Amino acid sequence: MSAPEELRYTEEHEWVAARDGDSIRVGITEYAQDQLGDVVFVDLPEVGKQLSAGDVFGEVESTKSVSELFTPLDGEVVAVNEAVTDSPELINSDPYGEGWLIEIKLDDGAGVDSLLDAEAYQRLTSPEA
């Protein structure tokens, strides 16, 4: 499974990409979408919602199960990817690109460094782990 070097990761299988200023883009990893199977529905928060790290911010429903989505860092939702609510299969076909979920304006931009780097995430998801 790929884990792009420029991203950060959570143990709950979300990825985080730094954006301009103190904003991040959040999605689920290739590993997570592979475990889920075909994604058929996504429930995402409204723009303006304040989130705290560890909060559930939505759900992804697949042909296999329903999984909660967890907020990686404190902040406010500033964008929601409407394309994945209309076409949830984007999460399967392009989890690190068009399949992103939300953007958050962080309360503290330094928090990104506390997340797993690609190497640590790959160790977490390796079959030997």
N, C-alpha and C positions, 0 to 999 in steps of 0.2 A: 504494500500500500504506500502511496506517496504521501509525504508530509513536507510541503514546500518550506525551504530554509528561512524565507523572509517572514513567515508567520509564527505566531505563538499559539500555544494549545492549552486546553484544560484537561483534567483527568476525566471529565464528563464528555469528552470528545467534541468540544466546540473548538473552532479555530478563531483567531483574532488577527486582524490586519490593521496596523496603524494607518490612519488617514491624516489629512491636513489638520494642523492644530492638535487639540486634545480629543480627537474623535477616533473611534475604531469601527471596523466592520466585523460582523460576527456571522459565522455559519457553522455547519457541522462537517466533520472530517470525512474523507473518503472511507476510512475505516468504519465510521458510524453509519454512513449510508449503505455500505456493503452489508453490515450486520442487520440493518433494518429491512433490506429488500426494497421492492418497488414502493416509493413514496406516493401516496394518493391524496393526502390532505395535510395542510399546514395551518396552524393557528398562531398568529403573531400579535404582539401588543399594538396599541395605538401610539402614534407619534405624540410625544409629550409626557409619556409615562416615565416616572422616576423608578429606577431599579437599583437594588443593592446586590452586591456579589453573592452568588448562591441562590438568589430568587429564581423561581420558575418564571420564564417570560413567555412560554408558549408550548406547543406540542407539535410533534410530527407523527402522522399516522401512516403506517405502511400496510402492505398486505399481510405482514406477520404480526405487528404489534403497534401500540401507541407509546411513544417515548416523550418525556418531558425535556424541555430545553432550559438550560441553566445560564443565568447571567454571569459572565466572567469577572466583571468589575463594576463598581458603582458609577451610575450616571443616568442620563436622560435619553430616551429613544428620540432620535432626530430624523430617522428615515426607516421605512419598512419596504422590503422588496415585494411590491405587489405582483411582480412577474411570477414568484414562486407560489403565491396564493392562487393565481390563475392557472399555473402550470407546475404543480409540485414535483413533477418528474425532473425538473431542472436540478434538483438537489442530487439526483442520481447521475445525471449526465454531466454535470459541471459543478461539483460541490465547492470548489475553490474559486469559481468565477461567477457565472450567471446564477448559481444556486445560493448566493449569500442570503442571509435572513434579515438582519437589522443593523443599523448604525447607531452608536451610542456616543454622546458627548460626555466624556469622562469627568468625574468630579476631581480626580487626581491622575494626570497622565503618566505618572511614574509607575503606576500599578502594572502596566504591561510587562515590565521587566520581571515581575514576580511569577509570570506564567511559564509553562514548560517551553523549552526550545524544541526544534524539530528532532534532534537526536534523542532527547529525553522522552518525547512523545512516541517515537518509534520503538524505544525500549519498552515503554508501557504497553504497546499494542503488539509486540512481537510474540509469536507462539511460545517462545521459551519463558516469557514473563510469568 
